Amino acid sequence: MYLYIFIVQNQFSTKSIFNMVVIQKLITVNT
């Protein structure tokens, strides 16, 4: 899961990294 997030961060700008953190929190809650 972390690898996928890392790849997405590379594809998007630095701003998306913050969004990924929020999404990661949602994923953690769902897990």
C-alpha positions as CSV (number, residue, x, y, z in Angstrom):
1,M,0.0,0.0,0.0
2,Y,2.8,2.4,0.8
3,L,4.5,1.6,-2.5
4,Y,1.3,2.5,-4.3
5,I,1.0,5.8,-2.4
6,F,4.7,6.5,-3.2
7,I,4.2,6.0,-6.9
8,V,1.1,8.2,-6.9
9,Q,3.1,11.0,-5.1
10,N,5.7,10.8,-7.8
11,Q,3.1,11.1,-10.5
12,F,1.3,14.1,-8.9
13,S,2.7,17.4,-7.6
14,T,3.8,18.0,-4.0
15,K,0.3,19.3,-3.2
16,S,-1.1,15.8,-3.9
17,I,1.2,14.4,-1.2
18,F,-0.9,16.2,1.4
19,N,-4.0,14.7,-0.1
20,M,-2.5,11.3,-0.1
21,V,-1.9,11.7,3.7
22,V,-5.6,12.4,4.1
23,I,-6.6,9.4,1.9
24,Q,-4.1,7.2,3.8
25,K,-5.9,8.2,7.1
26,L,-9.2,7.2,5.5
27,I,-7.7,3.8,4.4
28,T,-6.4,3.3,7.9
29,V,-9.8,3.9,9.4
30,N,-11.4,1.4,6.9
31,T,-8.8,-1.2,7.5
